[in-house]
Amino acid sequence: MGWVQDAEARMTAEARKAMLESGDWLTTAEIAKLTGLSARHPSAQPNKWRKEGLIFAIRHLNIDYFPRYALDPAGGHYPFKSMAPVLRIFQGKKKTGISRTGSHRSTAS
Protein backbone atom coordinates (compact mmCIF):
# COMPACT_ATOMS: atom_id res chain seq x y z
CA MET A 1 0.00 0.00 0.00
CA GLY A 2 1.23 3.50 -0.77
CA TRP A 3 1.46 6.33 1.72
CA VAL A 4 -1.84 7.84 0.53
CA GLN A 5 -3.69 4.57 1.09
CA ASP A 6 -1.98 4.13 4.47
CA ALA A 7 -3.01 7.63 5.52
CA GLU A 8 -6.57 7.07 4.29
CA ALA A 9 -6.84 3.75 6.17
CA ARG A 10 -5.47 5.36 9.35
CA MET A 11 -7.88 8.32 9.12
CA THR A 12 -10.81 5.99 8.45
CA ALA A 13 -9.94 3.86 11.49
CA GLU A 14 -9.55 6.95 13.68
CA ALA A 15 -12.87 8.38 12.50
CA ARG A 16 -14.68 5.07 13.09
CA LYS A 17 -13.18 4.79 16.59
CA ALA A 18 -14.19 8.37 17.50
CA MET A 19 -17.68 7.82 16.11
CA LEU A 20 -18.24 4.61 18.05
CA GLU A 21 -16.87 6.13 21.25
CA SER A 22 -19.34 9.02 20.99
CA GLY A 23 -22.06 6.89 22.60
CA ASP A 24 -24.45 7.54 19.73
CA TRP A 25 -24.19 3.94 18.50
CA LEU A 26 -26.00 0.97 20.04
CA THR A 27 -25.44 -2.77 20.04
CA THR A 28 -28.33 -5.15 19.45
CA ALA A 29 -28.48 -5.87 23.20
CA GLU A 30 -28.83 -2.15 23.93
CA ILE A 31 -31.59 -1.84 21.32
CA ALA A 32 -33.40 -4.84 22.82
CA LYS A 33 -33.28 -3.18 26.23
CA LEU A 34 -34.60 0.15 24.87
CA THR A 35 -37.41 -1.43 22.88
CA GLY A 36 -38.35 -4.15 25.35
CA LEU A 37 -37.70 -6.77 22.67
CA SER A 38 -36.27 -10.21 23.29
CA ALA A 39 -33.10 -10.16 25.35
CA ARG A 40 -32.70 -13.83 24.45
CA HIS A 41 -32.33 -13.04 20.73
CA PRO A 42 -31.39 -9.35 20.74
CA SER A 43 -30.13 -9.26 17.16
CA ALA A 44 -33.33 -10.63 15.59
CA GLN A 45 -35.30 -7.38 15.29
CA PRO A 46 -32.43 -5.01 14.43
CA ASN A 47 -31.23 -7.45 11.74
CA LYS A 48 -34.78 -7.67 10.36
CA TRP A 49 -34.96 -3.87 10.19
CA ARG A 50 -31.61 -3.80 8.42
CA LYS A 51 -32.67 -6.42 5.86
CA GLU A 52 -35.84 -4.39 5.24
CA GLY A 53 -33.74 -1.28 4.61
CA LEU A 54 -35.04 0.58 7.66
CA ILE A 55 -31.70 1.03 9.41
CA PHE A 56 -28.00 0.40 8.90
CA ALA A 57 -25.15 -0.74 11.08
CA ILE A 58 -21.42 -0.34 11.29
CA ARG A 59 -19.50 -3.53 12.02
CA HIS A 60 -16.47 -3.09 14.23
CA LEU A 61 -14.53 -5.99 15.75
CA ASN A 62 -17.40 -8.38 14.84
CA ILE A 63 -20.03 -6.28 16.64
CA ASP A 64 -22.78 -4.42 14.79
CA TYR A 65 -23.44 -0.87 15.96
CA PHE A 66 -26.69 0.88 15.03
CA PRO A 67 -27.14 4.66 15.06
CA ARG A 68 -29.17 5.92 18.01
CA TYR A 69 -30.37 8.86 15.89
CA ALA A 70 -32.17 6.45 13.55
CA LEU A 71 -34.44 5.23 16.37
CA ASP A 72 -37.60 7.14 17.27
CA PRO A 73 -37.98 7.52 21.06
CA ALA A 74 -41.64 8.47 20.59
CA GLY A 75 -42.14 5.36 18.45
CA GLY A 76 -40.82 2.82 20.94
CA HIS A 77 -37.24 3.19 19.66
CA TYR A 78 -38.14 1.61 16.33
CA PRO A 79 -36.49 3.14 13.24
CA PHE A 80 -37.84 6.45 11.99
CA LYS A 81 -39.84 5.81 8.82
CA SER A 82 -37.82 8.56 7.14
CA MET A 83 -34.65 6.41 7.29
CA ALA A 84 -35.74 4.01 4.52
CA PRO A 85 -35.76 6.52 1.64
CA VAL A 86 -32.40 7.91 2.75
CA LEU A 87 -30.83 4.43 2.84
CA ARG A 88 -32.26 3.62 -0.61
CA ILE A 89 -30.14 6.47 -2.00
CA PHE A 90 -27.01 4.56 -0.96
CA GLN A 91 -28.02 1.21 -2.47
CA GLY A 92 -25.55 0.16 -5.13
CA LYS A 93 -23.08 2.90 -4.23
CA LYS A 94 -19.42 2.49 -3.39
CA LYS A 95 -18.86 0.50 -0.21
CA THR A 96 -18.98 2.83 2.75
CA GLY A 97 -18.30 0.46 5.63
CA ILE A 98 -21.95 0.38 6.62
CA SER A 99 -24.14 -2.67 6.48
CA ARG A 100 -27.60 -2.20 5.04
CA THR A 101 -28.37 -5.75 3.97
CA GLY A 102 -27.72 -7.81 7.05
CA SER A 103 -24.48 -9.15 5.66
CA HIS A 104 -21.82 -9.73 8.24
CA ARG A 105 -18.72 -8.70 6.36
CA SER A 106 -15.97 -7.16 8.41
CA THR A 107 -14.88 -3.57 8.00
CA ALA A 108 -11.65 -1.95 9.04
CA SER A 109 -11.25 -1.49 12.75
N, C-alpha and C positions, 0 to 999 in steps of 0.2 A: 504494500500500500504506500502511496506517496504521502508527502507531508500534508497536502490539502485534505486527503481522505482521512488521515490520522486526526487532524484538527477537527474535521467535521464529526467524526465518530466520538471524539472526546467531548465536544460541545453538546452533541445529542445526548450522551450519557449524563452529563452534568445537568442539562435541562430536565431530563426525565427524573433524575434523582430529586431535584429541587421541587418539581411539580408534585411528585408523590409524597414528599415530606411536608407539603403545604397543609395536609389534613383534609383537602377537598376531594379525596379519592377514597372509595370504600371497597372493602372486600365483599365477597358474597355473604359471609357470616354477618358482617355489619349491616348489609342490606336486609338480611333475614330478620335481624333484631329490630330494625327500624319499621319494617312492614308487618311484623308479626307472622311472617311466613315460616315454613318448616325449618327448624334449626337442625333437623336430622339430615336434610338434603338442601343446604343453603344455596347451592349453585343452580338448582333446577329452574327457579323463576327468572333470575337474572340472565341465565343462558338462553332461556326461551325468549325473553325480550330482545336479546341480542340477535338471535336467529330471525326474529320478526322485523328487525331493523328499527327497533324502538330506542336502542341505547347502544353504546360501544364500550369497549374496555381497552385498557392498556395492560399488556402482560409484562410483568417484571419478575425475574427470578421464579418463574413458574406459578405466579399468583396473578389473577386477573383483578384489576382495579377499575372500578366504575366511577364516573364523575358524579359527585354529590349534586352539582348544579343541574343535572339532567333529571333529577327526581323531584316530584312535586309534593312538598310537605302537606299541602291542602288536599292532595289526592291520595293520601295514604303512602306517600313515598314511592309511588309508581312513576314510570317515566312520563314527563310532559309529552302530550300529544304532538307538540310542535317539534320534537326532536326528529321524528321520522322523516319529514321532508328535507331537513338539513342533512341527515345522514345519507339520503338518496343522492344528494349532490356529489358525494364522495365515492359512490359506487363506481368501480372500474378505473379509478384514478390511481396514480402512483402510490405505492405502498407507503403508509405514513406511520407504521408502528402501532396502529390501533386495530382492534379486532371488532369487526362489525358482523361477522358471519357465524361466530361460535367456534371458529377454528382455534386450535390451541398451539399455533406456531409461536416460537420464542422470538422475542425482539431483543435488541441490545440492552444490556443492563448498565 
